[in-house]
Structure formats: C-alpha cells, structure tokens
C-alpha cells in the first residue's frame, strides 16, 4: 500500500526533493496550508480579515515564544474559534 505521495503517483523521491516539494503522507491527517498572500490580495473583505487574523495570531505566537505579553494580541482569534484552536 502506497503511504506517500511519491509512492502512489510513481514519482521518485529524488524528483520530489529536486522540486523542494513535500512528500506528504496519504494515510495521516495533515494540516491544511493556505497561502496568506492569496487572502491578502483577495477582493473579498472576509478573506482580507482572515489574513489580518493570521498575522495577528502569528505575532501573538512570536511574542509568547519570546516571553513578551501584548494585551489583545491573538485574543480576536481565540474569541472566534474558542478553546478548540488552542494547542
């Protein structure tokens, strides 16, 4: 049973590496990656808001990592998704 992208599609691991692509597992749940610039450049206001939320949350994580506290940073994110997004 093929468990990775290259195995399933018959692509060599070297070719995956050459293109600097991810050889994702097909049998495990994976996080979904969204290009934040697609949100930023979108004409839809709701997508632009999502971009702003991502940036704000990344700043919150950065500040938390270096021991800084910023009131309000990340709080909008948590208020929308609740405790389910805190890991």
Phi and psi restraints in degrees (value plus and minus 20) as a CYANA .aco file:
   2 UNK   PHI     -92.8   -52.8
   2 UNK   PSI     107.2   147.2
   3 UNK   PHI    -130.2   -90.2
   3 UNK   PSI     -33.9     6.1
   4 UNK   PHI    -142.4  -102.4
   4 UNK   PSI     137.3   177.3
   5 UNK   PHI     -70.8   -30.8
   5 UNK   PSI     -69.6   -29.6
   6 UNK   PHI     -83.9   -43.9
   6 UNK   PSI     -55.1   -15.1
   7 UNK   PHI     -87.5   -47.5
   7 UNK   PSI     -65.0   -25.0
   8 UNK   PHI     -85.0   -45.0
   8 UNK   PSI     -61.5   -21.5
   9 UNK   PHI    -116.4   -76.4
   9 UNK   PSI     -17.2    22.8
  10 UNK   PHI      47.0    87.0
  10 UNK   PSI      15.7    55.7
  11 UNK   PHI    -126.2   -86.2
  11 UNK   PSI     116.1   156.1
  12 UNK   PHI     -88.2   -48.2
  12 UNK   PSI     129.5   169.5
  13 UNK   PHI     -81.4   -41.4
  13 UNK   PSI     -53.2   -13.2
  14 UNK   PHI     -83.8   -43.8
  14 UNK   PSI     -58.5   -18.5
  15 UNK   PHI     -88.6   -48.6
  15 UNK   PSI     -59.3   -19.3
  16 UNK   PHI     -79.7   -39.7
  16 UNK   PSI     -66.4   -26.4
  17 UNK   PHI     -82.8   -42.8
  17 UNK   PSI     -60.5   -20.5
  18 UNK   PHI     -79.1   -39.1
  18 UNK   PSI     -59.8   -19.8
  19 UNK   PHI    -107.6   -67.6
  19 UNK   PSI     -16.5    23.5
  20 UNK   PHI      33.6    73.6
  20 UNK   PSI      19.7    59.7
  21 UNK   PHI    -116.0   -76.0
  21 UNK   PSI     143.0   183.0
  22 UNK   PHI    -107.3   -67.3
  22 UNK   PSI     111.7   151.7
  23 UNK   PHI    -112.6   -72.6
  23 UNK   PSI      61.2   101.2
  24 UNK   PHI     -92.7   -52.7
  24 UNK   PSI     129.4   169.4
  25 UNK   PHI     -97.3   -57.3
  25 UNK   PSI     115.1   155.1
  26 UNK   PHI    -114.6   -74.6
  26 UNK   PSI     -24.9    15.1
  27 UNK   PHI    -130.3   -90.3
  27 UNK   PSI     -20.8    19.2
  28 UNK   PHI    -136.6   -96.6
  28 UNK   PSI     130.0   170.0
  29 UNK   PHI     -86.5   -46.5
  29 UNK   PSI     118.4   158.4
  30 UNK   PHI    -144.3  -104.3
  30 UNK   PSI     127.9   167.9
  31 UNK   PHI     -87.8   -47.8
  31 UNK   PSI     128.2   168.2
  32 UNK   PHI    -108.8   -68.8
  32 UNK   PSI     107.1   147.1
  33 UNK   PHI    -122.0   -82.0
  33 UNK   PSI     108.9   148.9
  34 UNK   PHI    -140.8  -100.8
  34 UNK   PSI     110.1   150.1
  35 UNK   PHI     -88.9   -48.9
  35 UNK   PSI      93.6   133.6
  36 UNK   PHI     -83.1   -43.1
  36 UNK   PSI     -43.5    -3.5
  37 UNK   PHI     -90.9   -50.9
  37 UNK   PSI     -47.7    -7.7
  38 UNK   PHI     -86.5   -46.5
  38 UNK   PSI     -55.8   -15.8
  39 UNK   PHI     -90.0   -50.0
  39 UNK   PSI     -63.6   -23.6
  40 UNK   PHI     -80.3   -40.3
  40 UNK   PSI     -63.1   -23.1
  41 UNK   PHI    -105.9   -65.9
  41 UNK   PSI     -20.6    19.4
  42 UNK   PHI     -88.6   -48.6
  42 UNK   PSI     129.7   169.7
  43 UNK   PHI    -102.5   -62.5
  43 UNK   PSI     -32.7     7.3
  44 UNK   PHI    -102.3   -62.3
  44 UNK   PSI     103.9   143.9
  45 UNK   PHI     -79.1   -39.1
  45 UNK   PSI     -59.2   -19.2
  46 UNK   PHI     -82.8   -42.8
  46 UNK   PSI     -52.8   -12.8
  47 UNK   PHI     -93.8   -53.8
  47 UNK   PSI     -56.7   -16.7
  48 UNK   PHI     -84.1   -44.1
  48 UNK   PSI     -57.8   -17.8
  49 UNK   PHI     -83.9   -43.9
  49 UNK   PSI     -61.1   -21.1
  50 UNK   PHI     -80.1   -40.1
  50 UNK   PSI     -61.4   -21.4
  51 UNK   PHI     -79.9   -39.9
  51 UNK   PSI     -66.7   -26.7
  52 UNK   PHI     -80.3   -40.3
  52 UNK   PSI     -59.7   -19.7
  53 UNK   PHI     -84.4   -44.4
  53 UNK   PSI     -60.4   -20.4
  54 UNK   PHI     -81.8   -41.8
  54 UNK   PSI     -67.0   -27.0
  55 UNK   PHI     -82.0   -42.0
  55 UNK   PSI     -65.0   -25.0
  56 UNK   PHI     -81.4   -41.4
  56 UNK   PSI     -60.9   -20.9
  57 UNK   PHI     -89.2   -49.2
  57 UNK   PSI     -58.1   -18.1
  58 UNK   PHI     -83.3   -43.3
  58 UNK   PSI     -59.4   -19.4
  59 UNK   PHI     -85.0   -45.0
  59 UNK   PSI     -59.8   -19.8
  60 UNK   PHI     -79.8   -39.8
  60 UNK   PSI     -66.8   -26.8
  61 UNK   PHI     -83.6   -43.6
  61 UNK   PSI     -60.9   -20.9
  62 UNK   PHI     -80.0   -40.0
  62 UNK   PSI     -68.9   -28.9
  63 UNK   PHI     -84.4   -44.4
  63 UNK   PSI     -59.5   -19.5
  64 UNK   PHI     -84.1   -44.1
  64 UNK   PSI     -58.6   -18.6
  65 UNK   PHI     -85.6   -45.6
  65 UNK   PSI     -59.4   -19.4
  66 UNK   PHI    -112.1   -72.1
  66 UNK   PSI     -14.7    25.3
  67 UNK   PHI      67.1   107.1
  67 UNK   PSI     -12.1    27.9
  68 UNK   PHI    -105.8   -65.8
  68 UNK   PSI     129.2   169.2
  69 UNK   PHI    -140.4  -100.4
  69 UNK   PSI     116.5   156.5
  70 UNK   PHI    -149.8  -109.8
  70 UNK   PSI      98.3   138.3
  71 UNK   PHI     -85.3   -45.3
  71 UNK   PSI     111.9   151.9
  72 UNK   PHI      71.3   111.3
  72 UNK   PSI     -43.7    -3.7
  73 UNK   PHI     -87.1   -47.1
  73 UNK   PSI     102.6   142.6
  74 UNK   PHI      64.6   104.6
  74 UNK   PSI     -33.5     6.5
  75 UNK   PHI     -88.1   -48.1
  75 UNK   PSI     -53.8   -13.8
  76 UNK   PHI     -83.7   -43.7
  76 UNK   PSI     -59.1   -19.1
  77 UNK   PHI     -82.1   -42.1
  77 UNK   PSI     -69.0   -29.0
  78 UNK   PHI     -88.1   -48.1
  78 UNK   PSI     -51.4   -11.4
  79 UNK   PHI     -89.7   -49.7
  79 UNK   PSI     -46.3    -6.3
  80 UNK   PHI    -102.6   -62.6
  80 UNK   PSI     -59.9   -19.9
  81 UNK   PHI    -124.1   -84.1
  81 UNK   PSI     -27.4    12.6
  82 UNK   PHI      49.9    89.9
  82 UNK   PSI    -180.1  -140.1
  83 UNK   PHI     -93.4   -53.4
  83 UNK   PSI     -32.8     7.2
  84 UNK   PHI     -86.2   -46.2
  84 UNK   PSI     -42.5    -2.5
  85 UNK   PHI    -115.4   -75.4
  85 UNK   PSI     -25.6    14.4
  86 UNK   PHI    -104.5   -64.5
  86 UNK   PSI     103.4   143.4
